[in-house]
Amino acid sequence: MIENSFSILDGIGQKGEKRLWSRGIHTWQDFINERSIPFLNDTHKGALDGKLERFTQSLRDGNQEEFNKSLKRKEHWRLFERFKDETVYLDIETNGLPSKGGGYVTMVGLYDGFEYNCLIRGNNLNRENLINALKPFKMLITFYGSVFDIPFLINNFALELDMLHFDVCLEGKRVGFNGGLKKIESILGILRDDDVVGMDGFAAVRLWQMYKRGDNDSLSTLIKYNREDTVNLLTISKLVYNELKRSTGIYDYITESAAGG
């Protein structure tokens, strides 16, 4: 999808994007190859050519930093297909208090599409381990993480994240995926482990408290709960991405096979 995207450019917008598609200008290279665009002056066209050439090179190099600084966060989803093999799905648990009011992270769940791993407070959760765990990845996927998970991690561990971030909660609302993670899972028919069916964030806080009082079984259940929250993001992100892509109207102009990733 990213190489079909023009609304990310200054002065184009969604209407301009569709005008380009309707003229057969479907990709960045198509745009660059055009000597002129009727609704753009030559100076503007030249500036956009330069930006698209830089974007194209960044894609070839796998340089996510260029897009992280150039694209609004709400447009990062467009890069999901390109960076899906370098994506990590993340979900945190906390002690239930605000991040700046005594709150702290109790667990960070990480899923790379194949393996789930968790960092646990008092065990292996610290700034160095968290940075090392995130280092191999170029895109981060969360559910409401822009508002909750990421600010919490930044406050607790002074992280500086230069990763792309696809928040499937916020972007999903744009295409009708409303409600919390469990509600969306239910609608999509995603089943959870019997041990954690019906659990929510409040239960996760209680499990942590029980674990701190010496109940190790509570920690095992908490890990299962976090694993479901984290791993299920993969399925949901694919569905949200596909609906966001469809909502752009790209398929009205080119076939899916021609649309690329």
N, C-alpha and C positions, 0 to 999 in steps of 0.2 A: 504493500500500500504506500509506503513512504515515497517511492520514486514516481508515484502517480499524484502526489500531493503538491498543490500550488497555493492552497489557502494559508499555508504556513508562511508565505512570503508577504512582505510589506506591500500593501496596496492592491492585493489580489482579492482575498476573501472568498467565501463560498460561491457567490454568484460568478465572480471572475474565474474561479476554478472550473465551474461547469461550462462557461463560455469557451474556455480553452479546450476542454474535453470535446465539446460539440464541434470544434474546428479540427478534430483529429490530433490535437496536441495532448497526448495521453501520458507522456513520461517527461522527466527532466531533460533527457537528450533531445526529445522532440522539440521542446521549448528552445533549447540552445541552438538547434539547427535552423529554426525559423529566423529569417532575416529581420522581420518586423512583426509586431503584434498590434492590430488595429487600435486597441484601447490603451496602449502603453507608448509613451514617447521613447525615442531612441536612447536617451540617457538612462531612464528607468530600466528599459529592457537590458541595456549593457550591465547595469549594476546587478540585476537579477541573474543574468547569465553567469556572472562571476560568483555569486553566492551558490548557484546550483552546481557549478563546477567544483567548488570547494566541498559542498555536501557530497557530491558523487565520489570525490577522492576520499572523504572521511568514511563513507560506506565501504569502499574497497579496503581501506586500512583498518576497518573495525574500530574507528575512533568515535566512541560515544560522547566524549567530552564536547566535541563541536556542536552536537545536537542538544546536549544538556544546557549549554549556554545560549544557544540560538533559538530554541523552540520553547514555547510556553509549556508548562507542565501538563496541561490538559491535552496537549498534542503528542505526548510521548508514546501513547498507545500505537501510533502509526509505525513505530519502529519495532513492534513486538515480533513480527515475522522475521525481521532481519537478525534480531539479537536473541531469538528464543532459545538457542543452544548455549547462551551465556547469561541466562536469566536465573535469578534465585527468588523463591517464594518465601515470604517472611511473615511471621506472626509472633507477637510477644504476649506474655502474661505479666501481671503486676500485682502488687499487694493491695490494690484497690484505692489507693490515695492519689491525689493529683500529683503530677510530676514535679511541681514546684511547691508542694505542700506535704512533704514527707513520703511521696510515692517513689517506689523503686521497681525496677524490672526484676522479676523472679525467674523468667525463662525466655529464651529466644529460640524459636523454631525456624529451621532453614531447610528448604527442599530444592534440590537442583533438577527435579524432573525424574530422578532415578533413586536418590537416597535422601532420607530425612535425617537431620542431625539437630540436636538441641544443646544449648549452653545454659547451664543452671547456676543460679546465684549460690555462692558458697562452695561451688565445685569447680567449674571451668568457665564461668561467665565473668570476663573482665574485658577491658578495652582492647588489649593486645589480641586476645583470642577472637574477639568480635571483628576487629579489622582484618585479621588473617582469614577469617571465615568468609568475609564479603569480598576479599581482594580478587578472586578469580572471575567475578561476575561484572557485567556491564549494565544490566537492567534489573531493577527491583520491582517485584509485584506484591502488593499488599491489599488488604480490604480495610479501607478507611485509615490507612497508614499515614496519609498526608496530615491528618488531624490528630491521630493518636500515637501510633507506633513510632513513627520517625521523630516527632518532637520529644517523646519520652526517651528514646535512645540518645538523641543529641544532648538532652539535658543531663542524663545519667552518665554518659560516657564521653562527652565532648567530641562526638564524631563529626567529621567533615565528609559528607557524602557527595561524590561527583557522578553518581550513577543515574541513568535514566530511571524514571519511576512511573509505573502504570498502576494507578489506584483503581481497582476494578469496582469499588463501591461508588466513588464519585463519578467516574466515567460511565459506569453501568447505568446510572440514573438517567443519563441522556438518551438511553435506548430502552427504557422501561424495566430495568432490573432494580426494582425498588425494595426496600426493607433490609433487614440484617442478613448476615451470612447464612444463618441457619434457615431462614425463610426462603432464601434463594435456592439453597441446597434442596429443600423440600419440594419446591416448584419444579426443579430440574430432575428430581428423582435420585439425588445423590444420597446414598445411605451411609450412616456412621456406625462405628463399632458399638455393639450393644452396651458396653460398659460406660459409654459417654453420651448415649442418646438422651436428649433433653437437657443436657448441661448447658450452662451459660457462663458469662464472665464472673458472676457472683459466686457460682459454684467453684470456679477455678481459684478464686481468692480463698475460699474456705478450705479447699484441698491444700493450698500452700500453708495455711495456718496449721492444719492438722499435721502436715509433714514436719513443720518446725517444732511441733510438740512430740515428735518421735514416731509418727505413723508413716513408715516407708511405703506402704501400699498406696497411700494418698499421692505420693510423688509419681508412682507408676501410672496411676489413673490420670494425673495432671498431664503427664507426658503424652498419653494416648489422646487426651482432649486437644492438646496443642498440635499434635501431629495431624489430626483430622482438620483442624482450622487451616493448617499450613498446606498440606498435600492437596486438599480440595480446591485450593486456589488455582491449580493448574487447569482443571476442567472448566472452571468458571471463567478464567481469563480468556481461554480460547473462544468460548461462546460470546463473551462481551466484545472481544476483538472483532469477531465475524459480524456481529450486529452493528458495531460502530462503522466498520468498513462498508457494509450494505447501506447504512444511513447516509453516507456521503453522496450516494447516487452514482457511484462509479460504474455499476453494472448496467446502467441505462445507456452507457456509451461504449463500453468495451466488454468483451467476454471475460469470464473469470480466468481463463487460461492466459489471456493477454494482460490481465491486471497485475500479475506478478505478486510478490510478497508484500 
